[in-house]
Every structure is written in structure tokens, then in C-alpha cells.
């Protein structure tokens, strides 16, 4: 696993990170790792959502005037009497 060094971090920031790590019962290194992993995951979800919106925007004209609820029911094999 690659190592990362962060230089020039303000002492106040390090103190806040230490307090946060203590609250979560982790080492400072584990806390920083958790923060980085969480932010990377969040960024990945945002990128996925952006791609979905882009695809939906392209598909919207194709479905203009289509009852999407009825279309989903048909795709799933539901009859008209099944909600």
C-alpha cells in the first residue's frame, strides 16, 4: 500500500483530527484513512449520479408522452389489475 505524507498541516487541524480519532476510538492514522476512504467513496457516488443524470437527459425525449409507470409494469410482467 502506498504511503502518503502531508507536510505543513496546521497544528489546530491535527489537534481536531486527534480529538475526532479519540471520539471514534481510532488512531490518528486510522481516522485520516477513514476520512479519505469516505470522501473517495462519496466522490465515486457523485460521479455515478452525474452519469445517470446525463443518460436520463438523453433518454427523456424518447419517453415523451409515455406512461412510464405502465411501461415498468409491462416490463415486470404485471397485469393491469396488479399495483
Phi, psi and omega in degrees: 000134180291150177259145179235133175248139177241114181259153172075020179284133181299140180302324179296322179294316180297318178299317179296320178295321178297316179297319178297317178300319180297318178300324181269004179057048178230165171284164178301316180298317179295322179295314179296320177299315180298318179298314181296318179296318180297316180292323178295320178295317179299317180297320179296319178294321179296318178296320178295317179297321179296318179295320179297316179299322179296316178295316180300321179297321179290326183278338185308312180299329181292334183256011180297127180084000180265134175281099186294329177297314178296322179298316178296319178299319179295316180299320182278355177082019178278142175277173181295338182272353181262126181289000000 
